[in-house]
Amino acid sequence: MNRIEDISINSPFRYAGGKFYARTLILEHIPRHIHYVEPFCGGASIFFAKSKVKNNWLNDIDIDLINCLKVIRDNPNDLIELLKNEKAKKERHNYYKNIYKPQGDLERALRWFYLNRTSYSGIMNMKNCYWGYGEKFSMRPENWGRNIMRTSMKLKDVKLTSFDFVDIINEVEDDTFLFIDPPYYNADQDKFYTHSFSKIDHDRLDKVLFKNKLRVKFLLTYDNSDKIKEMYNWATAIYTKEWNYAINRTDDQKNKTNKKGKRYKGKEIFIVNYNSLVQSELFP
């Protein structure tokens, strides 16, 4: 029987800009490693898709996201108990978004998890956090508990923090592999995330990776931007990647739309500081 550490599972969250649909393409470029770090973990789709290694560290500046992961890791049964009678209803979404006042980390995790699972594309910026649950496309509430428990097992002994990405990258051990998935350079990302990422932040990321390029390996994903390609002309390689993904819009409280099943092309670049085309398979 396979250990949960070696099993590929889905992220417990829906996450705008997440790499769920690009997982196979990304895994093909990941080298063998014993130290793994995500400075911008978000939904952490790549961590959950790959095998765990000796040391695993997930970081995100969003303290509520990290708090929810910590509760899932350390107190899954308590969260499952609070969610066990919940239904995916627009009225409950409104309650958790606008009325519910959480007391303590467990209730903060409850609110975050419910809204994330029932909001369109998992957008957690409250200005754009709209009801978006669909029976055909969303994880049903009766399955939330099993998902939380499986996620908790994979998160065991994983380091979870909410620090600035520069501090994370400077602190990692030598020979660490970093999967780095920052907000897009050209996107209007303030609509989706609770923390903005400025042009200065993109420059800071470039500088800290250049500073550490000889002691770590990294795979950095970005939108296909000429400015980013220019910034990272010092990297070993930049690959243009494309994949299919679907947006299943069910209900938008703001625009009163009902659009389902549209398929789009994801187009990004992968930036690496190692020869990623000769890597051994992660799952032999």
C-alpha angles and dihedrals in degrees: 000000000000118000117240087240089066099039121098109232134172123259113264089230140063107230133186108236092012121152100235094122094043096050097109093049092049096046090055089064100044116107126215111276144160099208117057126182135175111192091185101033101164105160089352093221093161094051091051092045097052134060116271117248134203096283124024126180127182119188134177132165089227102095094192092055091050091045090055091050090049092051090048090049098044107024108023096147092055092052092045090052092054092048099041097098097035122122127200099250132150089229091056090048089054090047094053093041101046111013113027114094109197120216113206135347097297094056091043087056091048092054094044094047095047094048092044094052094046103037125094108271090345091281106172100182097113092219089063102024102122133168108272111158121137126181093223098046109028131073107261117240092241087064096048094088095053090047092051093049093049090047091049091056092052092047093055110129091001114140111237122192143156105216136133111281094236091060091049096051093045091049102048119109122259114274092026117151113223124197104200121192109168125174113285118274097227100030127108087239096163087082093062110033133058091223123050124226114212132201086257089058091052088053091048090053092051092050097047092049092049089050092053100034096113097051103041139039120227141183110202122191122204142158112273096269127159089213092056092047088053092048092051099042086122093064123103095244143352117205126194111222134187132187142163123255136167132224111206105195112188109169133352115198091201103047100023092226130152110201122155141179103010115161124213139181117248110213120186143139127244114212119196137175095208137052098276096176095074099050122134117243114271091217107044 
